Amino acid sequence: MIDWGYALYIAGGGFGTVFFLLAVLAVIVWATSRLVIHFTRERRDS
């Protein structure tokens, strides 16, 4: 028999992990883009 409670627990953990990693990746990409914009503006102004 399939233990559906345990299957949902594993699926939820996997979904939560993927969602968390995508959120972390989005923050890293956002921060990197802000730094690139900041340093290219600084170099262009001088």
C-alpha positions in Angstrom: 0.0 0.0 0.0 1.0 3.6 -0.6 1.3 5.8 2.5 -0.2 8.9 1.0 0.6 11.0 4.0 4.3 10.2 3.7 4.2 10.7 0.0 2.7 14.2 0.4 5.3 14.9 3.1 8.1 14.1 0.7 6.5 16.0 -2.2 5.9 19.0 0.0 9.5 19.0 1.2 10.8 18.8 -2.4 8.5 21.6 -3.5 9.5 23.7 -0.5 13.2 23.2 -1.2 12.8 24.1 -4.9 10.7 27.2 -4.0 13.3 28.3 -1.4 16.2 27.8 -3.8 14.5 29.8 -6.5 13.8 32.6 -4.0 17.5 32.6 -3.0 18.6 32.6 -6.6 16.2 35.5 -7.4 17.7 37.6 -4.6 21.3 36.8 -5.7 20.5 37.8 -9.3 18.7 41.0 -8.1 21.7 42.0 -5.9 24.2 41.2 -8.7 22.3 43.3 -11.2 22.1 46.2 -8.7 25.9 46.0 -8.2 26.5 45.9 -11.9 24.2 48.9 -12.5 25.9 50.8 -9.6 29.4 50.3 -10.8 28.7 50.9 -14.5 27.0 54.2 -13.6 29.9 55.2 -11.4 32.5 54.5 -14.1 30.4 56.2 -16.8 30.0 59.5 -14.8 33.7 59.9 -14.1 
